[in-house]
Amino acid sequence: MGPKSKIQRLIKRLIPSGGVAERAVKSGIWMAGQNAFGRVLQLVMLIILARLIGPSEVGLMGIALLTLSGVRKFTKMGLNSQLIQQVDSNVDAYLNTTWLLEIARGVVIFTVLFVAAPFIAQVFDTPRATDMIRVIGLSPLILGLQNPGVVYFSKNLDFHKRFVYYLSGQVVQLTVAVGFALYEPTAWAFILGFVSGDLMMLVLSYALHEYRPWPSFDRSKAGELINYGKWLTASSILYWLYSEGDDAFIGWLLTPAALGFYQYAYQFSNAPATEIAQVVSSVMFPALSKLKEDTSKLREAYLQTLRVTAFVSFPAAMGILIISPSFVQVFLGPEWEQMIPVMQILAIFGLLRAISKTFGPLWKAIGRPDYITKLSFIRVVLLAIFIWPATEAYGIVGTALVVTGIFIFPMMPMDMYLTVKAIDGTFTQVLRELVYPLFASGAMAAVGWYTASLLDVPPIVELPLLIVLGVVVYGVLVLFLESQFNWGVRQNFETVLSSIRA
């Protein structure tokens, strides 16, 4: 059997099928692949743009993205979450209404951004951002027109189709952005790439799913969808305030260049956490929604998810903490070195964020999305209290310390309390899944830090050496903990492999 036939056979095996557990595992593999490839494409684009257009232009494109993200979050209705959460496998009766609601939302967002763009640019003291904000406002208008049938990619755990749908948009975005930056090295390269990627996803939404929407509106179904989504709308607004409010504050108080440093530090330090969180939330929510009636199965599924999340996110965060100086010097250049301490602090934030992303899907699956909203409100209040004095005193380092510190306490303890309550479990069960990877990755980081202090080699040599050393040390410690304390990671991998072979 040739290599091509083997690849085709593997892909066929990975197409989600079987029971909920098997479909969830296979979907997780597709989602992990999607996010890994997607993140690589995005980081490659960001690295190239950093070299071509510089921190100030990066900050300018960041202002346009912040504005779009804010309006999107303030108008999010959570329609797809309601359709995924429903027990019924067929939700066709809702799709036309969903489609019209999303189109209306897209029109509203575009109109608001077009009218408000000059005022927003004035707030950030960047007149050039006006036209960029208007053009990037086309994105929600384009995506509002996409086929609502794509919700079945998540609802039915058909993530192989979502893989093609999402990555094709990322490839187009990278190609257009880099191509334009080579011609004209300005923030416009990213803006045009962003919109082009959305156009590709619009086309593929109709190519990959057979459903064809028609303009018909059902008021009762719209009311049902909006009633469920009200908590998600509120939590979406609060999420923007605490996840991107720090970016907006830096752009307003400091400079576009400072915003560029902070956003890049976040992007690169949180890349693993972002992808882990995306896989977890996308696969975990529909899978747990199918198990919500059986508490013991729900608890088991959640703890296994937490174990895998912690197994990957702990070493990723600790590794970034150690390699940040050499990474920035090799890939971004000397003008970006101001972001190194921020990147190291935000690596810890990324770890906490990845772990916390296992909480939200669980709460939504059991019908308590209000938990997300209420906790987000507390986080926003704390951020509003501390961010100004910290940023004024220590710049973007102070901002990073506040964002991370709030997550450590009091948010994480409260998150864990509600999660233990939701699965009818104990704190010991949850903490057990965190202790082993904390020990292994902590020891890995200590060895890496000590080695880095001894090395006297160029950054381009130091970086791969530290990465290889970290992988080896963490791997050895994982094998030790698994053999001596029955961690449970081997069982998780055996489940994945058996699902692939099935």
Secondary structure, DSSP 8 states (H G I E B T S, - for coil): --HHHHHHHHHHHHS--SSHHHHHHHHHHHHHHHHHHHHHHHHHHHHHHHHHHHHHHHHHHHHHHHHHHHHHHHT---HHHHHHHSS-S--HHHHHHHHHHHHHHHHHHHHHHHHHHHHHHHHTT-TTHHHHHHHHTHHHHHHHTS-GGGHHHHHTT-HHHHHHHHHHHHHHHHHHHHHHHHHS-STHHHHHHHHHHHHHHHHHHHHH------S---HHHHHHHHHHHHHHHHHHHHHHHHHTHHHHHHHHHS-HHHHHHHHHHHHHHSHHHHHHHHHHHHHHHHHHHTTTT-HHHHHHHHHHHHHHHHHHHHHHHHHHHHHHHHHHHHHT-GGGGGGHHHHHHHHHHHHHHHHHTTHHHHHHHTT-THHHHHHHHHHHHHHHHHHHHHHHHHTHHHHHHHHHHHIIIIIHHHHHHHHHHHTT--HHHHHHHHHHHHHHHHHHHHHHHHHHHH--S-HHHHHHHHHHHHHHHHHHHHHHHHHHH--SHHHHHHHHHHHHH-
